[in-house]
Amino acid sequence: MVATLRKGRMMQEWNPTRRELFKAGGVGAAAAMLPSTVATGAAASSPSPDPSPERDGLITRAIPKTGERIPVIGLGTFMTFDTVSDRGRERLKRVAQEHWRAGGRVFDVSPLYGRSEINLGDFISEMGISDRAFLANKVWSTGEYLWDDSHAESNLRRSMRRLSRRRPIDLMQCHSLTNVDVVVPLLHAWKKEGRVRLIGVTHHEPAYFDLLADWVRRGDLDFVQVHYSIHTRVAEEKVLPAARETGTAVLVNMALEKARLHAVVGNRPVPDFAREFGIETWSQFFLKWVISNPDVTCVIPATSNPDHLAENVRAMRGPLPDPDTRERMVRYMEGIEGFDQIASMPWYPGKSYRGLVSRAQQAIDARSPWPS
């Protein structure tokens, strides 16, 4: 996602758990460590079936162009993993550990996210999973002149080093369509050379979704990453149909609207009709709504809170809402005051992430007459 905190400038520290808000349980007994679910070479290949009975019930989806399966809940890192404090890093390490223990395999990161790439790289290296995890990274690059790839090349080498990666990055994405006419051909070159396994494009602003869908149709891509939630459903108009028609996997960002959905529902209990689908918390409610769309391959909610992570990964198990129930879920949310105002709310209401990105933004704000 674009590295702007324009909608996310919050000054008050706030760290409640959703258990405190909703009296929701955690993930329960952690799932056993699962074997890697990704191919180990440069070329994409289908993994061997996991014989472990602990895998039963874990919802996975196939990447259309390779056939390999990945769990439907991944872990995003924008803002949440951008911290320089030791205390913050310890909490984030627990988040990464619990994500893996619960069966999560996908981690999404970007050099643009301040310390996020460095922190994630340190954690997965200490966990011994640098080459087992499915890593989705990004290129945000222009170069010294048109078609110069020196910045992108440095980007890739630095990412490999930070992530302690000895095998190709699983997925490299053109971040927010930046310099897309140059970057997509370059990604194809990297894929041909065996430096990355899969390639894609991303965006989170609906204003760019027509262009995003156009690239899905003509870019010969493996993945598209898009903003999609029970509130923001515009991706259903063009992006998801384009992905379906071209066999392109879909990563979903902002499925929880950066905590704004939780802010709107407050301490309400989840509706009774949702409980028959194993939905006990609002995190499951929002995430299961997204992953019950068969066009969605994986959702990447971000969090810095281990308790919130435990709630998120519970959406990887149990039944999914059927189409009629999905419609009922939307209607239920439309009846809640403030739901129609989510797009105008600040990101992560009441919470401040004080990493490199927010510090840099504040420094420019102090100099600029035009506030971000």
Phi and psi in degrees as a GROMACS rama.xvg file:
@    title "Ramachandran Plot"
@    xaxis  label "Phi"
@    yaxis  label "Psi"
@TYPE xy
-60.3098  137.383  VAL-2
-84.5899  67.6186  ALA-3
-126.614  140.949  THR-4
-106.133  25.8625  LEU-5
-52.5206  -38.7602  ARG-6
-101.03  9.75667  LYS-7
-131.813  33.0279  GLY-8
-93.3229  106.002  ARG-9
-127.562  137.33  MET-10
-105.804  -17.5295  MET-11
-93.0946  128.689  GLN-12
-72.8148  137.162  GLU-13
-155.165  123.501  TRP-14
-135.91  53.5683  ASN-15
-76.0238  156.079  PRO-16
-95.0422  154.049  THR-17
-68.2255  -23.0897  ARG-18
-61.8522  -40.0973  ARG-19
-66.1282  -34.6454  GLU-20
-78.7262  -43.0864  LEU-21
-115.815  0.242705  PHE-22
55.0427  42.3658  LYS-23
-95.2572  149.651  ALA-24
-80.461  166.78  GLY-25
-85.6594  -157.798  GLY-26
-78.8695  -7.90127  VAL-27
80.2519  -155.543  GLY-28
-62.7472  125.931  ALA-29
-64.6937  141.484  ALA-30
-67.4714  151.005  ALA-31
-65.3367  153.261  ALA-32
-59.5699  130.812  MET-33
-98.2372  149.246  LEU-34
-61.9704  158.125  PRO-35
-57.6773  142.219  SER-36
-106.696  11.7581  THR-37
-119.723  159.338  VAL-38
-66.9384  155.993  ALA-39
-105.905  -3.54927  THR-40
-112.261  -178.115  GLY-41
-67.4362  -37.4131  ALA-42
-80.44  139.441  ALA-43
-70.2374  137.933  ALA-44
-149.994  158.994  SER-45
-78.9012  133.777  SER-46
-74.6536  161.238  PRO-47
-70.632  147.823  SER-48
-59.6599  142.026  PRO-49
-81.2381  116.788  ASP-50
-78.4987  -9.12465  PRO-51
-67.0625  130.342  SER-52
-65.8112  -18.945  PRO-53
-64.7618  -20.3308  GLU-54
-74.9828  -21.6802  ARG-55
-56.682  132.594  ASP-56
91.3651  -12.4568  GLY-57
-76.873  123.216  LEU-58
-79.9698  122.575  ILE-59
-125.423  161.855  THR-60
-132.71  147.631  ARG-61
-83.1778  140.002  ALA-62
-76.8956  115.391  ILE-63
-53.2374  -39.5551  PRO-64
-86.5169  -5.45922  LYS-65
-124.914  -25.0307  THR-66
85.553  -12.4966  GLY-67
-69.6934  149.322  GLU-68
-109.171  140.341  ARG-69
-129.654  150.394  ILE-70
-61.1683  150.149  PRO-71
-77.5914  -11.8121  VAL-72
-115.316  120.454  ILE-73
-110.125  -165.907  GLY-74
-131.035  119.183  LEU-75
-86.8218  164.581  GLY-76
-135.053  1.10698  THR-77
-63.836  130.272  PHE-78
68.0774  -50.6878  MET-79
-63.7491  -36.2811  THR-80
-95.5216  4.70772  PHE-81
-90.9903  84.2139  ASP-82
-140.527  151.652  THR-83
-115.53  -5.96649  VAL-84
-83.3033  145.568  SER-85
-63.6836  -40.021  ASP-86
-63.5784  -43.0106  ARG-87
-64.2371  -38.7677  GLY-88
-65.8756  -36.9521  ARG-89
-64.0193  -40.6584  GLU-90
-64.4555  -41.4316  ARG-91
-66.7755  -36.6144  LEU-92
-61.9255  -40.0386  LYS-93
-63.0836  -38.1287  ARG-94
-60.5516  -48.3527  VAL-95
-62.6496  -42.6642  ALA-96
-63.1636  -45.8572  GLN-97
-68.3123  -34.0739  GLU-98
-60.4428  -45.7224  HIS-99
-67.4589  -44.9324  TRP-100
-62.1419  -33.132  ARG-101
-78.9799  -4.48963  ALA-102
109.059  -4.2818  GLY-103
-67.3617  140.572  GLY-104
-128.891  -17.375  ARG-105
-97.9151  129.505  VAL-106
-124.389  128.894  PHE-107
-112.361  130.926  ASP-108
-148.327  174.131  VAL-109
-158.894  146.566  SER-110
-60.8729  -21.146  PRO-111
-70.9614  -16.1864  LEU-112
-89.8476  39.2264  TYR-113
62.204  -124.629  GLY-114
-83.3244  1.57535  ARG-115
-58.6963  -46.0806  SER-116
-65.0691  -40.9639  GLU-117
-64.7003  -47.809  ILE-118
-62.3904  -48.3946  ASN-119
-60.1433  -42.6067  LEU-120
-59.7031  -42.065  GLY-121
-62.1505  -43.9306  ASP-122
-66.0817  -48.4703  PHE-123
-71.0706  -25.5962  ILE-124
-68.5064  -45.4404  SER-125
-63.5385  -31.5518  GLU-126
-80.7517  -11.1963  MET-127
74.7496  28.4209  GLY-128
-122.572  15.337  ILE-129
-54.4968  -36.7154  SER-130
-102.837  5.71251  ASP-131
-105.47  -30.435  ARG-132
-70.6771  153.216  ALA-133
-88.7566  106.023  PHE-134
-100.228  122.471  LEU-135
-106.938  118.614  ALA-136
-122.854  -176.086  ASN-137
-144.573  158.32  LYS-138
-116.842  126.009  VAL-139
-125.937  93.4246  TRP-140
-153.966  144.97  SER-141
-118.17  -51.7337  THR-142
108.614  175.108  GLY-143
-73.5604  -24.0918  GLU-144
-158.326  170.953  TYR-145
-57.7596  132.201  LEU-146
71.5644  4.73695  TRP-147
-74.8016  125.982  ASP-148
-104.573  12.7066  ASP-149
-64.344  -38.7251  SER-150
-67.3832  -43.4068  HIS-151
-63.6745  -39.4212  ALA-152
-62.2616  -44.4387  GLU-153
-63.2175  -38.0928  SER-154
-57.5478  -49.4479  ASN-155
-64.764  -46.4913  LEU-156
-62.6461  -41.6321  ARG-157
-65.9478  -40.8956  ARG-158
-63.0584  -42.6808  SER-159
-60.0205  -40.0744  MET-160
-69.7209  -46.1767  ARG-161
-63.2927  -34.8638  ARG-162
-91.7995  5.42637  LEU-163
50.4179  42.6948  SER-164
-93.1629  123.543  ARG-165
-101.433  -17.2091  ARG-166
-114.482  168.474  ARG-167
-58.6374  146.861  PRO-168
-58.3488  136.505  ILE-169
-65.6815  -44.7815  ASP-170
-140.2  123.892  LEU-171
-115.926  128.509  MET-172
-119.716  145.3  GLN-173
-77.2653  111.418  CYS-174
-73.1026  117.337  HIS-175
53.1971  34.3982  SER-176
60.179  21.2931  LEU-177
-66.0771  123.079  THR-178
53.1202  38.1809  ASN-179
-61.5009  -32.5514  VAL-180
-65.1269  -25.4481  ASP-181
-95.8042  -41.8766  VAL-182
-69.2354  -40.0746  VAL-183
-61.7713  -46.9956  VAL-184
-58.9413  -36.7893  PRO-185
-65.7587  -40.5166  LEU-186
-61.0996  -39.7314  LEU-187
-62.9152  -37.3833  HIS-188
-64.575  -45.6443  ALA-189
-61.2298  -39.143  TRP-190
-65.465  -44.067  LYS-191
-61.7755  -36.5097  LYS-192
-79.9356  -3.80139  GLU-193
78.7804  20.2548  GLY-194
-89.8744  -25.5009  ARG-195
-135.012  154.131  VAL-196
-89.2559  -43.8958  ARG-197
-135.273  156.691  LEU-198
-134.529  156.897  ILE-199
-164.995  -177.292  GLY-200
-131.54  157.914  VAL-201
-136.45  156.137  THR-202
-167.685  156.092  HIS-203
-122.759  -7.9867  HIS-204
-94.9489  121.198  GLU-205
-55.3229  -26.7648  PRO-206
-60.7302  -20.9693  ALA-207
-102.622  4.90504  TYR-208
-69.782  -29.2926  PHE-209
-62.4415  -45.5522  ASP-210
-66.2337  -38.5459  LEU-211
-60.6419  -45.5441  LEU-212
-63.443  -36.7799  ALA-213
-62.3124  -41.2396  ASP-214
-69.8769  -32.8458  TRP-215
-61.3849  -39.8188  VAL-216
-73.6477  -32.8771  ARG-217
-116.764  -2.88324  ARG-218
-93.6186  -1.94349  GLY-219
51.1121  54.3569  ASP-220
-98.8793  158.657  LEU-221
-93.9777  -30.7526  ASP-222
-139.16  153.157  PHE-223
-132.399  137.254  VAL-224
-111.143  130.119  GLN-225
-146.663  151.711  VAL-226
-76.4162  121.543  HIS-227
-152.137  127.382  TYR-228
-153.93  173.884  SER-229
-62.7074  -21.3855  ILE-230
-90.8511  -48.0215  HIS-231
-102.519  97.1761  THR-232
-110.631  10.0909  ARG-233
-63.0503  -23.5749  VAL-234
-59.9336  -21.8915  ALA-235
-67.1507  -19.9896  GLU-236
-75.168  -46.059  GLU-237
-132.513  -41.4407  LYS-238
-67.1619  -50.8497  VAL-239
-65.6614  -41.536  LEU-240
-60.6529  -39.23  PRO-241
-63.8298  -40.6742  ALA-242
-64.3687  -41.8455  ALA-243
-62.5024  -44.5548  ARG-244
-71.0273  -27.6868  GLU-245
-102.443  0.650127  THR-246
66.7239  41.0056  GLY-247
-103.132  128.639  THR-248
-68.2443  152.305  ALA-249
-121.646  118.746  VAL-250
-96.7729  136.966  LEU-251
-112.276  124.229  VAL-252
-104.024  160.196  ASN-253
59.1737  33.8346  MET-254
-65.0913  -25.5689  ALA-255
-101.843  6.93196  LEU-256
54.2381  38.0783  GLU-257
50.2437  54.0394  LYS-258
72.2669  0.561651  ALA-259
-73.0219  -32.0377  ARG-260
-63.4234  -42.7492  LEU-261
-65.4872  -35.3892  HIS-262
-64.1588  -35.104  ALA-263
-72.3131  -42.6238  VAL-264
-78.0102  -22.128  VAL-265
57.8931  -131.783  GLY-266
-99.809  19.2397  ASN-267
-63.1872  146.542  ARG-268
-76.0572  154.597  PRO-269
-66.9867  147.899  VAL-270
-64.0215  147.464  PRO-271
-59.5824  -35.5255  ASP-272
-63.6563  -22.689  PHE-273
-80.6677  -20.3718  ALA-274
-67.9368  -23.9688  ARG-275
-69.1685  -10.9802  GLU-276
-103.16  20.4696  PHE-277
74.0826  17.2715  GLY-278
-89.5428  112.846  ILE-279
-114.252  -17.1962  GLU-280
-130.511  163.535  THR-281
-67.1404  -31.0671  TRP-282
-59.8516  -46.4821  SER-283
-62.6646  -40.1302  GLN-284
-57.0732  -52.0556  PHE-285
-71.7617  -41.2911  PHE-286
-72.9192  -39.9906  LEU-287
-67.8382  -29.2834  LYS-288
-60.8344  -42.7628  TRP-289
-70.27  -50.4013  VAL-290
-74.3204  -12.1106  ILE-291
-75.8838  -7.95343  SER-292
-79.2724  117.711  ASN-293
-65.5024  -13.9612  PRO-294
-74.9256  -17.9964  ASP-295
-84.6918  129.541  VAL-296
-92.546  -43.911  THR-297
-158.606  141.396  CYS-298
-109.479  140.653  VAL-299
-123.276  66.1145  ILE-300
-65.1217  141.524  PRO-301
-103.351  146.155  ALA-302
-159.493  153.699  THR-303
-111.487  6.52225  SER-304
-113.025  118.364  ASN-305
-58.3063  -33.7404  PRO-306
-66.7616  -39.649  ASP-307
-67.8709  -37.769  HIS-308
-59.4891  -42.124  LEU-309
-60.451  -37.3369  ALA-310
-69.2876  -42.0681  GLU-311
-61.6296  -45.4993  ASN-312
-71.5301  -17.5344  VAL-313
-64.721  -20.5026  ARG-314
-69.7419  -10.603  ALA-315
-78.4683  -3.53099  MET-316
-130.952  157.14  ARG-317
90.09  172.273  GLY-318
-67.3821  155.525  PRO-319
-108.174  149.291  LEU-320
-60.1968  142.51  PRO-321
-83.2947  170.912  ASP-322
-54.8103  -41.4709  PRO-323
-64.0307  -39.8926  ASP-324
-69.5091  -36.2319  THR-325
-58.8022  -43.5284  ARG-326
-63.3722  -40.2051  GLU-327
-64.7512  -36.9045  ARG-328
-63.5258  -41.6547  MET-329
-62.9902  -47.172  VAL-330
-61.078  -38.3149  ARG-331
-61.6069  -46.5049  TYR-332
-66.1719  -35.7594  MET-333
-64.8895  -19.1809  GLU-334
-87.1959  -1.86863  GLY-335
-94.8656  129.567  ILE-336
-59.8552  132.668  GLU-337
95.7224  -14.8974  GLY-338
-60.1621  -38.5131  PHE-339
-76.9606  -3.21752  ASP-340
-107.441  5.83816  GLN-341
-57.5971  -40.6069  ILE-342
-61.512  -24.1081  ALA-343
-94.9374  -2.85908  SER-344
-82.4508  152.063  MET-345
-69.0288  151.291  PRO-346
-64.9409  147.676  TRP-347
45.5525  64.9622  TYR-348
-53.4568  129.711  PRO-349
80.6631  1.52638  GLY-350
-123.967  147.056  LYS-351
-124.37  127.588  SER-352
-102.825  115.565  TYR-353
-104.392  65.7693  ARG-354
-103.275  -165.44  GLY-355
-62.8833  -39.5891  LEU-356
-64.722  -48.7048  VAL-357
-66.2172  -36.0677  SER-358
-64.5706  -42.7635  ARG-359
-64.9183  -39.5249  ALA-360
-63.869  -44.537  GLN-361
-62.7348  -35.9758  GLN-362
-64.7526  -41.402  ALA-363
-70.4074  -39.8479  ILE-364
-57.618  -36.3359  ASP-365
-67.8453  -24.0615  ALA-366
-97.3017  -22.683  ARG-367
-98.5084  139.262  SER-368
-78.3798  -7.08618  PRO-369
-112.024  104.092  TRP-370
-68.351  145.759  PRO-371
